[in-house]
Amino acid sequence: MDMSVFDLFKIGIGPSSSHTVGPMVAARRFLIECGSLEDAVGVEAHLYGSLALTGVGHATDKAVILGLMGETPQDVDPDTVEDKLAEAELDGVLNLLGKKPVPFTRATCLVWHKQSTLPEHPNGMRFVLRLADGSVVERVYYSIGGGFITAAGETQAAGPAPVAVPYPFGTMRELLEEGSRHGLSIPAMLRANECARMTNDVLDAGLDRIWEVMRGCIARGLVTEGELPGGLNVKRRAAKLWRQEREARNTANHLPHDAVNQVSLYAMAVNEENAAGGRVVTAPTNGAAGII
């Protein structure tokens, strides 16, 4: 199994790895694969199946526009997303990959095919780049879950070439057998496998960054109040319950097992941040982020 810890724990934004993170990655990849954008005069994103049916609630439209701007899930600032989108809509201009302006309106750039599904996966996208000579460049991508995407015809998500690791495994049984054979713990084997892909310092820096984002997500979720987006009038609960839990700690009624409530509130805080489009870490999906 050639999968890094950074494939499972990816920094991104909410609310969905398949409907937000994947489409953003696909939109950016499309323009990069198009090469020169000098002759571009317009762009369209056609969304099919589940992306079309539930895309508005999952901010798929926003994710696609951000991806076309050149934003990435791990680097985009969630606090500036709405301003970036509003500016593009107001100016009527979309700056492709941050360097090529083309005319833009949501109505013409985004096409929702709610009655159609592309053949390879329910989460299909077709991007069209229009050029000055009247020709077009088209490509189809699929968001297959966990923030992974494939282009039409690909059998698996694109990524770096496989690396030979010292302790290969494809199942949990094989991993345990490797540990017994070499007298090593699971963490020791996985660290050795990661160090076949990168230096120890790079690995530690990446893990520290993931932990930093996780902690930041919890901290924001525990103090942010208000209503969650989506039109269902769902109010955040974590901040209020967190205050109540802290107050209860100083009373005679506080019990040791009440610490479980604190863990549950961490999960609720992360889930609410994810629902609000905040920065989260997939584990291995946005939906699982709060649980982990």
C-alpha positions, -999 to 999 in steps of 0.1 A, spaced: 0 0 0 19 31 -12 1 57 8 17 83 30 3 96 63 0 129 44 -25 113 20 -47 103 49 -43 135 70 -46 164 45 -51 200 54 -81 215 37 -114 234 42 -149 223 49 -175 211 46 -167 181 24 -135 163 11 -154 149 -19 -176 179 -27 -153 208 -16 -117 197 -15 -118 174 -45 -135 199 -69 -110 227 -59 -81 204 -66 -96 193 -99 -103 229 -111 -68 240 -104 -53 208 -120 -73 214 -151 -59 248 -158 -24 237 -150 -27 208 -174 -40 232 -201 -6 248 -201 -4 284 -214 -35 305 -206 -25 334 -228 -53 328 -253 -80 319 -228 -112 340 -231 -135 320 -209 -140 290 -186 -169 267 -177 -173 241 -150 -200 215 -156 -210 196 -124 -228 162 -126 -246 138 -103 -241 142 -66 -220 173 -71 -248 190 -90 -276 178 -66 -259 187 -33 -231 210 -45 -246 243 -32 -249 229 3 -213 216 1 -199 248 -13 -188 230 -45 -194 261 -66 -172 282 -43 -145 255 -43 -145 253 -81 -141 291 -85 -113 292 -59 -95 263 -77 -98 282 -110 -83 312 -92 -53 289 -83 -62 284 -46 -54 251 -29 -73 236 0 -42 235 22 -33 272 16 -65 291 10 -74 314 39 -110 305 50 -115 340 63 -109 356 29 -130 332 8 -162 352 7 -143 384 -1 -125 367 -30 -157 354 -45 -176 386 -40 -148 406 -57 -148 383 -88 -186 385 -90 -186 423 -86 -158 429 -112 -172 402 -136 -136 389 -139 -120 356 -129 -83 356 -127 -73 321 -139 -45 308 -117 -40 343 -105 -25 355 -138 -51 355 -167 -83 375 -163 -114 363 -182 -150 374 -181 -170 358 -153 -204 353 -139 -216 324 -118 -245 318 -141 -222 312 -172 -192 297 -154 -210 270 -134 -235 246 -151 -254 222 -129 -264 189 -146 -288 176 -119 -303 150 -141 -271 136 -156 -242 115 -142 -209 108 -159 -200 72 -165 -171 65 -141 -183 80 -108 -213 100 -94 -190 130 -85 -181 140 -121 -169 174 -134 -162 186 -169 -141 217 -174 -141 237 -206 -115 264 -214 -125 286 -244 -97 301 -265 -95 332 -286 -95 313 -319 -129 296 -310 -114 263 -300 -119 247 -266 -100 224 -243 -121 200 -223 -113 175 -196 -133 153 -172 -124 147 -136 -139 127 -108 -138 134 -70 -135 99 -56 -135 107 -19 -111 119 8 -100 148 -14 -86 124 -41 -94 131 -77 -89 112 -110 -91 123 -146 -113 103 -170 -97 70 -177 -73 70 -148 -75 40 -126 -63 57 -94 -57 92 -81 -26 109 -96 3 113 -73 41 109 -69 56 77 -83 55 47 -59 85 45 -36 100 13 -23 96 12 14 113 -11 39 81 -25 54 55 -29 26 20 -40 35 -14 -41 19 -35 -52 48 -35 -49 86 -25 -86 88 5 -80 66 15 -50 87 13 -70 119 33 -98 103 60 -73 93 61 -61 129 65 -96 143 91 -105 117 113 -75 125 105 -69 161 92 -34 155 62 -14 165 37 -1 140 48 35 146 84 26 141 77 8 108 54 36 95 80 62 103 107 42 85 83 39 55 77 77 55 115 84 57 119 65 24 98 93 9 112 123 27 138 133 53 131 129 90 130 167 94 105 171 66 83 144 81 84 160 116 76 194 102 46 181 83 33 162 113 38 193 135 18 214 109 -11 189 109 -12 189 147 -11 228 147 -41 229 123 -60 203 144 -55 223 176 -63 256 159 -96 241 146 -106 229 180 -97 263 195 -118 283 170 -147 259 173 -148 263 211 -152 301 209 -172 307 177 -209 311 180 -238 318 156 -256 300 129 -240 274 105 -243 280 68 -265 259 46 -299 274 51 -311 249 78 -309 274 106 -286 251 127 -269 270 155 -234 262 168 -235 245 202 -198 238 211 -190 272 225 -219 274 248 -215 239 261 -177 245 265 -184 275 288 -208 254 308 -183 225 311 -156 249 323 -179 264 349 -188 229 362 -152 220 368 -151 244 398 -181 228 415 -184 199 439 -205 180 414 -176 178 389 -166 141 384 -134 126 369 -153 109 341 -167 143 330 -134 146 311 -152 126 284 -175 156 279 -144 177 270 -133 152 243 -169 152 229 -169 190 228 -136 189 209 -152 167 183 -183 189 181 -161 220 177 -143 205 148 -175 193 131 -190 228 134 -158 244 120 -160 219 91 -196 227 84 -188 264 84 -161 259 58 -132 263 82 -97 248 80 -97 211 91 -76 180 86 -91 151 68 -90 119 87 -92 105 61 -123 126 51 -137 159 63 -166 141 78 -143 121 100 -122 150 112 -142 157 143 -141 120 154 -103 119 151 
